[in-house]
């Protein structure tokens, strides 16, 4: 395979042979919501995820794959191959009055579906959209032939029935038509079921397909099926201290982190033994339900794999699995707590979330949480599976980002990214193809650093160095990620030239991507609230004593 090329070389330059292009591979992209780096078994977790374990054993895992720290900005970059600002979602899916912060995908940033559709693909989606609330920006209007799911950022998992006066309904859509979740049905199953249904429809065509499965699990509210919760009864009685030690030990054994890896502390997380008996039982239940939600998601992946095999399309399909951001910490200032719940934790009508002390385990061994630019906020598992092309069982080195998936899929598909689309000049792709890394373990050839900005949290990653500032502070911190991925030792004072170089690069990137100082656009009131974000004190049962 040729040496990896930059985005500028992408147009008309694909390393696949003509024979391979005649049989374009199918592509399945699976993303989960608010799941930490260590939750699934292939990344050190105890939660039962046999189907993801199979994909990892037969495919590869990346050590370092980055997202944009929170739901809508991540989806903007994932779907377009642009920075979230360039795509129009610099803050969230709310309009702050500037093009980079309009809250929906702009027309200059083409979606994966729009590009792959031009290359002859059927384009299918099941799950969470969250990149444009108005119907003119819904999936079917942005290139998807088939869509089932919900448009906003969160949803209940059950029909809420008798709780309709207390909690929001399940606002589902199927191909631009409202869809009602039937009593007793579970949304995670519906998302997987519609994905399977869309695959079954492909048995009647010779076209390749692109399927995007955007699970909402394990995003709040914590709601799961009783039989799945029962599988984890008593598993979390050991508490978060011991569970985190277990996961880190497995990560070292798997080779995901070094034996001497730095481990990020969180002084706000109390010792498990400092809690009362009743507090422990409450916290155990939260994690049992959280685990059950991930377990059910994996069961759905198994159904998708079974259908793929039944259709005899498994040998010619690339599957990529990621999470949209790290697990969620922080105190909730808007009432999403037990007081609002209308049923036991896990049931329809309940409105709990995982909270910081368990999220600290989920993000092991990293620092901080969702919405932060520290590693705990922006690090995701990535599993890539393609039986005919990827050698199984490996852990790939190299630093990759959401913006790299679009050029990867276009190279694999033999799809040209157009300079104009429907009379609109398109934004050039910003990432690099990971195809040589996936298929030949070739080094990622990245000319420019990676950059982040969201709600005033900023970061730059170049080689081993990571520069970061955490809002409201604008003071830069510097970490050697090769030695200290736990971000425990700030080297900014010892390496002023590195800080100067990377901060200057950030300024250029920010200008080119229309990034605005957050203090000048910061939303006031609930319109700008993006849900629990992390970084604040823990809730009462988890507050340090």
Phi, psi and omega in degrees: 000143182295160176299143184301141182250163176277174182301324181298334180269002185293319186297119175071011183233093182237140186272357178285144179289164179299325180296320179293322181292332178293333176244077183300135180287151170284155181227128173239123177249120181243126178231134175255171194238121176065034179256132183285166184301325189255010187288322185272154185304319181296346178244020171106358184278161178266350181295140185283106179229065186297329181286321173292326176297321177296314180299321179292320180292327181263354180233218178223162175241146172261140176286320187233099173231132189246144173245193182254018169081346180201161198308291189297313177301323176298313181296327178298313180289321180300314186283339188242340186075019179246165164298154181297330178290316181297329180276350176105004183234062182292332180246298183194192179273046173231147185270116179260010171091007177232150183305322181284350183231035184281342174089009175209159183293129177280167184282343178284344182251103185284143177279162174306321182293319181296318181287313182291330176298320177294336179270009175097011183270145160285138185239120192230142178216139174222121177134215188270131181266282170069023177230033177156108185280325181293142186299338179287350179248012181288167186306316182294341177268354179239034167105351182273127177291321183228137178215136168223137175153208179232153190270325185276202189265346182203160181204150165296159182261343179239158165301128190274349170046245186293348180266011187301333181276355185241330182229157183293152176285180177263101189272081187263155179223140171230113180049055175072004179246140178298143185229131180261128174285122184287148178306135180089345178277154185241130190299321179301320177294323180294320179296313178294319181297319178290326174299316178296318178300315180295324176295318179302322178297336180285350178292345182261009180219154177267359181291145170290164180230151168244120181241122177251114180252108184249086179297149169267345177291144358260035177304146175304155002281148178290106179217130183211167179281139184306321183292331177283321178298320183299331181297338185248011180302121178084349184295330187257015175294342178289342178086168186288332179298307183291322181296320179295320177298318178300312183296317181296321177298318178294320179299321177294317180296322179287342183088014178283328174229158183286155179303329181256024183301142174286141183245124184285128174274168169220103184294346179278344180277121182283163172292139182304320184287354176277351182275156174283168178302314182295320177298317179300316182296322177297313182292321176304315183298320179302314184286328175299317181289317178303313179298319180298324179295318178291319177304313181294324176301316179296323177300321177296322176298322177300321178293323177295317179296320178297317179294321178300317179292318180298328179276358182060038179245003185291329182286345183238042182227130172265127174243132174236131180241132178214173170243151186282337177189179178286173178293162195258122175254190171094156175279143183263115183272003187247012174092007179280072184223183183301330182298333182272345185291147181240031179180172178301153178306128179101343185269167172301133181096342176283155185219046179272166169222172190296315180075169198295320186296319175283326178298329175300324175289313183303324183270009181309138000261027194268171182264136170074197199214180173318142179082354178258153176268004169290167188302327179294336179272327190246003181264134181230148163297151166221124174243130177239132185225127177201094191309323184279347189233331186255129176285133190282150167089357186275159170245115186272138174271162180119153186253119184233163185218162176312320183296347180276344185287322179300307177298331176296309181296323181291324176294313181299321183278347187069035184258127177277132177275118188284150175279337173225150180212121182051047176067018177243132176287127186272154172287133176298149176296145185255345184261190178234154179288136175264005183304314178298326176292314181298314192262339181227004183054033176285149180297142177290127182261086184249118183282323185251156174294171170263147184226152176221144164206129176201119180055039177086351174277124187236152176200155175224137175233120176221116182060230181278348188269140171229123177257135185210144167228141186247115183302139014272356177291144173247013178282127180284139170245153182228132180229143173270098187292331177300322183260337192215066179287346173285354179051058183256341185232109180282120183256013185302318182292328181277341185232062184297329181290324177294317178300315180298315181296311185287325178292325176294319177297321177298316181300319178295313179299315181300317179296316182291338181252013174062035177284135181246145175307125187299328180298338182273344183233001187308122180292148180247131177089186189293340182299331181260002183284129186254025181089180178301134189238335179097164177098347180260190179291158178284167179288168190308318183289343182248005183290140181299135185261000000 
